[in-house]
Amino acid sequence: MEVVRVLHMNGGVGESSYALNSLVQKKVLSMTKPITEAAITQLIMCSSSMAKTFCMAELGCSSGPNTLFVAMEFVKIVSQLCRKHGHDQLPEFQIHLNDLPGNDFNSIFKSLAHSFHAQLLQEMGAAGVGGSAPYCFLSGVPGSFYGRLFAAKSLHFVHSSYSLMWLSKVPERLEMNKENIYIASTSPASVINAYYEQFQRDFSTFLRCRSEEVVGGGKMVLTLLGRKSDSASSKECCYIWELLTLSLKEMVSQGLIEEEKLSSFNIPQYTPSLSEVKTEVEKEGSFSINSLEASEIRWAACGTSGFYAPEYSKKGDDGYNVAKCMRSVAEPLLVEQFGELVIDKLFENYRNILSDRMSKEDTKFINVTVSMTRKE
Amino acid sequence: MEVVRVLHMNGGVGESSYALNSLVQKKVLSMTKPITEAAITQLIMCSSSMAKTFCMAELGCSSGPNTLFVAMEFVKIVSQLCRKHGHDQLPEFQIHLNDLPGNDFNSIFKSLAHSFHAQLLQEMGAAGVGGSAPYCFLSGVPGSFYGRLFAAKSLHFVHSSYSLMWLSKVPERLEMNKENIYIASTSPASVINAYYEQFQRDFSTFLRCRSEEVVGGGKMVLTLLGRKSDSASSKECCYIWELLTLSLKEMVSQGLIEEEKLSSFNIPQYTPSLSEVKTEVEKEGSFSINSLEASEIRWAACGTSGFYAPEYSKKGDDGYNVAKCMRSVAEPLLVEQFGELVIDKLFENYRNILSDRMSKEDTKFINVTVSMTRKE
């Protein structure tokens, strides 16, 4: 599977779109906001001179209400600090929105970009930054963040949330993973190693590329799906995929999916521990870690009564909401392997399995957030 | 009509897409290539020091084979000159692709960006620039070029072809233009003035915005649809729209279009003379003109036997090709005013009118190309 081509969140604003089913990702952005704010504040306070243009990149921006969430914070905080320090003129802002080429950039450009500028003007007044909003230049940057995306020393702040657990490719040597689609409690050590080694290669490549693009003293805040446990097969990171596997197996037993298709399918993702993230950052050596912490958010946070579109959210049906969230994320990968026809049924099964388990267990996603500074 | 929202070339790669019907625009790019090359060469030769990142913007890039045509020239020429002058390391390139938010950026990102990098690698070898292609960072920048789009002093080279004749809005006070949809031989002086004044406002705004974004010594090459004549109602620039008016009138007489809809419709375009362009550049004052010239290209150049997709091009049927070209450009504007249902019939009529006239007359588009340098 060619991940760069296939992987992307569901576009548009329809029922299965990521835009309408990314509430849990939004909540994680709110949870990690203090870390982001601290990084941005430190960026400005430690700068010896004020840049004329501040440049940030949102990596894995997708398309929807989360796309410009941190960009808005960035512009507000920097502007407030500039005013506070008596700068007459606000700096200009360059906001790069990056995702893989299959991302729905048209949707961002047609509606989000417009509403961003309107909201900015409103927020700048409310935040006491004066009536005028600064120039904010938005651009869409298609491509994999496992390669260079921006000019050398051009970025002041890099942000990414719920993107970097995606690998550049499905690891090799996963034959032994049989009917699992991700690391599972039954996965042999060789499979876990194959996944971990791919993560190490990808994450160090990511750090090396960003080290060329971020200015000395620049900041980077990354949140990944991860785990607290040392064990990569821990339930806290694998369970969500194990339950999808159950749904796929049900389809196999009904003859709707070929067994061979299931055994050759593996999700290009890795959910690292805090220490695995720390090890790679220290090994690459260009960034120093300011903070590294885990947080958790309940699967049920995928729902909570129609935050974006009441008509699509069935209050109280947690399985429904989690299934929709996972569909908006994984549908393109699943369609590539199993075809479009099985998708509705697959997620109907998945929803039932999720509802059952969530009513009996306390199910959570673990987030790993690392805040770093580019060494001078 | 809200031009920023409505105006865009037809997206995708279907039969009516701009991508498949922009052969005449491609030929104009080839015709003006020596001017572009001279500007890029001069940019490098006159620089006191070599930039580490060269940044260019293609304004009104649309989506199709022309989108990255000049960007490719830019990267090749600059790289060749760097090698020639013994620079070990090639600079990095930042290519901004700008168009209005309705442009099909997804198509650019999904296929063109990929093929650009592949072609670049090939061309760099062929052009004797050594085997390795330099880093080229592509970004999509949505928005009107009648406002700021890029950070201050961030651009080395700006290019635009067949875009700047589009105005930011339909001029006011066009009530007297009745059933004409553009300046026509029957348009009163007040209508011509209204159009000209809108052009003056827009073009000077454009120059002021770019003057902030282009570095001292930076270059700008613009090609617009225009005219050689002093008269704005000259047939050389108005005839193409007058014939579309005939088709619209035919639809009115058949009861397919309301007369009121026709009389309230005017195309947001102005086709300036050389001296009108010169006047605005000198008035604004930030740029000095290196060259200013008119060229012409026959309407028949819209076709010439299926350059891109043989199956869609009917050899020898010039009216067919011109109608398709005009449809790929003007369809969104016409749909907004007259609805989707009339479009097929409208362009069928138009094609017949065009075929008839083109068989009897020597019909041409006039291009105005101006090459400028940002004063230091």
Contacts between the chains, C-beta under 8 A, distances in Angstrom:
chain1	res1	chain2	res2	distance
A	52	B	151	7.9
A	52	B	152	6.3
A	53	B	151	4.2
A	53	B	152	6.6
A	53	B	154	7.3
A	55	B	151	7.8
A	92	B	151	5.2
A	92	B	152	6.0
A	94	B	151	5.2
A	96	B	139	6.8
A	101	B	109	4.5
A	101	B	110	5.1
A	101	B	113	6.4
A	101	B	114	7.1
A	102	B	110	6.6
A	103	B	109	7.8
A	104	B	106	6.6
A	105	B	105	4.9
A	105	B	106	5.7
A	105	B	109	6.0
A	105	B	140	6.2
A	106	B	104	6.6
A	106	B	105	5.7
A	106	B	106	4.8
A	109	B	101	4.5
A	109	B	103	7.8
A	109	B	105	6.0
A	109	B	140	7.3
A	109	B	142	3.7
A	110	B	101	5.1
A	110	B	102	6.6
A	113	B	101	6.4
A	113	B	142	5.7
A	113	B	143	7.5
A	114	B	101	7.1
A	135	B	148	5.6
A	135	B	151	7.8
A	137	B	141	7.2
A	137	B	148	7.3
A	137	B	149	6.4
A	137	B	150	5.9
A	137	B	151	5.9
A	138	B	141	7.4
A	138	B	142	7.0
A	138	B	143	7.8
A	139	B	96	6.8
A	139	B	139	4.1
A	139	B	140	6.3
A	139	B	141	4.8
A	140	B	105	6.3
A	140	B	109	7.3
A	140	B	139	6.3
A	140	B	140	4.1
A	140	B	141	7.8
A	140	B	142	7.5
A	141	B	137	7.2
A	141	B	138	7.4
A	141	B	139	4.8
A	141	B	140	7.8
A	142	B	109	3.8
A	142	B	113	5.7
A	142	B	138	7.1
A	142	B	140	7.5
A	143	B	113	7.5
A	143	B	138	7.8
A	148	B	135	5.6
A	148	B	137	7.4
A	149	B	137	6.3
A	150	B	137	5.9
A	151	B	52	7.9
A	151	B	53	4.2
A	151	B	55	7.8
A	151	B	92	5.1
A	151	B	94	5.2
A	151	B	135	7.8
A	151	B	137	6.0
A	152	B	52	6.3
A	152	B	53	6.7
A	152	B	92	6.0
A	154	B	53	7.2
